[in-house]
Amino acid sequence: FADLARIPATFLKDHSDREEPVLMSYQRPHISLGPGGELVGVFWSPPFEGPLRAPREEIGAYYAAYAALHGAIERAPCTRHRL
């Protein structure tokens, strides 16, 4: 949890096939905490993730935490509502 709140992930939007191509990239941690340490946001979008740009010594911790969160999301109950 702490590693995903500290180590920024890379998010990409690649629209190079458009008439006016654009490539957007930004970095932010997957988990955002408020001033008191409370959870205020989760940023999870595997289809739009780019290469990790983190110091070598943080790569293992990032991917271990990423795998744990991914597993938790996959195991979470899913409710669907149809309008």
For each residue, the residues with C-beta under 8 A, 3 or more apart:
1: 4 5 31 65
2: 5 6 65
3: 6 7 58 61 62 64 65
4: 1 7 29 30 31 62 65 66 69
5: 1 2 29 30 31 32 33
6: 2 3 29
7: 3 4 29 54 58 61 62 65
8: 27 28 29 53 54
9: 27 28 29 30 43 49 52 62
10: 25 26 27 49 50 51 52 53
11: 25 26 27 28 43 45 48 49 50
12: 23 24 25 48 49 50
13: 22 23 24 25 48
14: 23
15: 18 21 22 23 24
16: 21 22 23
17: 21
18: 15 21 22
19:
20:
21: 15 16 17 18
22: 13 15 16 18
23: 12 13 14 15 16
24: 12 13 15
25: 10 11 12 13 50
26: 10 11
27: 8 9 10 11 53
28: 8 9 11 32 43
29: 4 5 6 7 8 9 32 43
30: 4 5 9 42 43 44 66 69
31: 1 4 5 39 41 42 43
32: 5 28 29 39 40 41 42 43
33: 5 37 38 39 40
34: 37 38 39 40
35:
36:
37: 33 34
38: 33 34
39: 31 32 33 34 42
40: 32 33 34
41: 31 32
42: 30 31 32 39
43: 9 11 28 29 30 31 32
44: 30 69 73
45: 11 48 49
46: 49 70
47:
48: 11 12 13 45
49: 9 10 11 12 45 46
50: 10 11 12 25
51: 10
52: 9 10 59 62 63
53: 8 10 27
54: 7 8 58 59 62
55: 58 59
56: 59
57: 60
58: 3 7 54 55 61 62
59: 52 54 55 56 62 63
60: 57 63 64
61: 3 7 58 64 65
62: 3 4 7 9 52 54 58 59 65 66
63: 52 59 60 66 67
64: 3 60 61 67 68
65: 1 2 3 4 7 61 62 68 69
66: 4 30 62 63 69 70
67: 63 64 70 71
68: 64 65 71 72
69: 4 30 44 65 66 72 73
70: 46 66 67 73 74
71: 67 68 74 75
72: 68 69 75 76
73: 44 69 70 76
74: 70 71
75: 71 72
76: 72 73
77:
78:
79:
80:
81:
82:
83:
